[in-house]
Amino acid sequence: MPLEDLGRLILAKRNASGLGIRAAAREVGISHGTLARVEKGFLPDLENYEKICRWLGIREQAVPTQSPAPNIPQVHFRREKTATADTAAALARMIIAAQASWPKDSK
C-alpha cells in the first residue's frame, strides 16, 4: 500500500462505519488531531502508523512489531517538498534495517 493512500483509507473506513474523527481516533488510540493530519495526507510517526494500520486491518512489513527501546533510532518523516514519498519510504526501510542490527545494551 502506498503511503499516499493512508488518508484515503482512513476516510473510507470512517465513512463506512459512520464514525466522526474523534470516535475513530479513540478506536485507533491516537489523538484526533493526529488522525485528521494523516487523513489530510501527512505521514504519521511509526508508532501511530502501526496503530492506524492495525485499525485499518493492514499488515505492513516495514513497521516494527514492538516499540523500540528509547536508545534505538526511530524513523519519522513529515510531509516535505524536499523528499518524495518513494525517497521517504526507501530511507525508512534503510533506517529500520539499521535499527534491527543496532547493538543491544549489554548490562
C-alpha positions in Angstrom: 0.0 0.0 0.0 1.5 3.4 -1.0 1.7 5.8 2.0 -0.2 8.3 0.0 -3.3 6.0 0.2 -3.3 6.0 4.0 -5.5 9.1 4.4 -8.0 7.9 1.8 -8.3 4.5 3.6 -8.9 6.2 6.9 -11.6 8.4 5.4 -13.2 5.4 3.7 -13.3 3.4 6.9 -14.7 6.3 8.9 -17.4 6.9 6.2 -18.3 3.2 6.1 -18.6 3.0 9.8 -20.2 6.4 10.4 -17.5 7.4 12.8 -16.5 11.0 13.4 -12.8 11.9 13.6 -12.8 11.9 17.4 -14.6 8.5 17.7 -12.2 7.0 15.1 -9.2 8.4 16.8 -10.3 6.9 20.1 -10.6 3.5 18.4 -7.2 3.9 16.8 -5.6 5.0 20.1 -4.2 8.3 18.9 -5.3 12.0 19.1 -8.0 13.3 16.8 -5.6 16.0 15.6 -3.0 13.4 14.5 -5.7 11.3 12.8 -7.0 14.4 11.0 -3.5 15.3 9.8 -2.9 11.8 8.5 -6.2 11.8 6.8 -5.2 15.0 5.0 -2.0 13.4 3.7 0.6 14.0 6.4 2.7 11.0 7.4 2.5 9.7 11.0 5.4 8.5 13.0 5.9 4.8 13.1 4.1 4.1 16.4 1.0 5.9 15.1 1.4 4.3 11.7 1.3 0.9 13.3 -1.8 1.8 15.3 -3.6 3.1 12.2 -2.6 0.1 10.1 -3.9 -2.3 12.8 -7.2 -0.3 12.9 -7.5 -0.5 9.2 -6.7 -4.2 9.2 -3.5 -3.7 7.1 -0.3 -5.6 7.8 2.8 -3.7 6.8 6.2 -5.4 6.7 8.2 -2.2 7.4 6.5 -1.5 10.7 8.3 -2.9 13.8 6.1 -5.3 15.8 7.1 -3.7 19.1 8.1 -0.3 20.2 11.9 0.2 20.0 13.9 0.9 23.1 14.5 4.6 23.8 18.1 4.4 22.7 17.3 2.8 19.4 16.8 5.2 16.4 13.3 5.6 15.0 12.0 6.8 11.7 9.7 9.8 11.4 9.1 11.7 8.2 6.9 14.7 7.8 5.5 15.6 4.5 8.1 17.9 2.9 8.5 19.1 -0.6 12.2 18.2 -0.5 11.6 14.4 -0.3 9.4 12.3 -2.5 7.2 9.5 -0.9 9.5 7.0 -2.6 12.6 8.6 -1.1 11.0 8.7 2.4 9.9 5.0 2.1 13.4 4.0 1.0 15.0 5.9 3.8 12.6 4.4 6.3 13.4 0.9 5.2 17.1 1.6 5.4 16.8 3.1 8.9 14.6 0.2 10.1 17.2 -2.3 8.7 20.0 -0.5 10.5 17.8 -0.4 13.7 17.4 -4.2 13.6 21.2 -4.6 13.7 21.8 -1.9 16.3 23.9 -3.2 19.2 21.9 -4.3 22.2 22.9 -2.9 25.6 25.0 -5.4 27.5 24.4 -5.0 31.2 
